[in-house]
Amino acid sequence: MKTSDLTGVALDWAVAKCEKNWAFEPDGCDSYSTDWQLGGPIIERGRIELEHDGFQWWARIRADEDFSGPTPLVAAMRCYVASVLGDEVDVPEELGHT
C-alpha cells in the first residue's frame, strides 16, 4: 500500500513498526495518528515540519518530500513512515486498509 494512502489502524500499525513496538494492538491503544501523546514526541524527535494550506495539512522532514493528510498527526505519521519504511508498506490484510 502506498504510504501516502495509509489511514486508521493501518497507519498506526506502520508507525508502530517504525517504532519497533512489537506489542501493537489494533484496538486503539496505539493510536499514533490521533493521539498527540504518542504522535507528538515522534514529530519533535523527527523534526517533522507541519503546515496547513487552507485545505489540508502537509508534513515534511526533507524539503523535497511532502506528505498530506486531513489532520496534522495523519500527515506527520505518513511522513515518518515514509522516512523509515519507504513509499510502499506491506500492511497485513487483517488490519484492513482503512
Secondary structure by P-SEA (a helix, b strand, c coil): ccccccccaaaaaaaaaaaccccccccccccccccccaaaaaaaaacbbbbbcccbbbbbccccbbbbcccaaaaaaaaaaaaccccccccccccccc
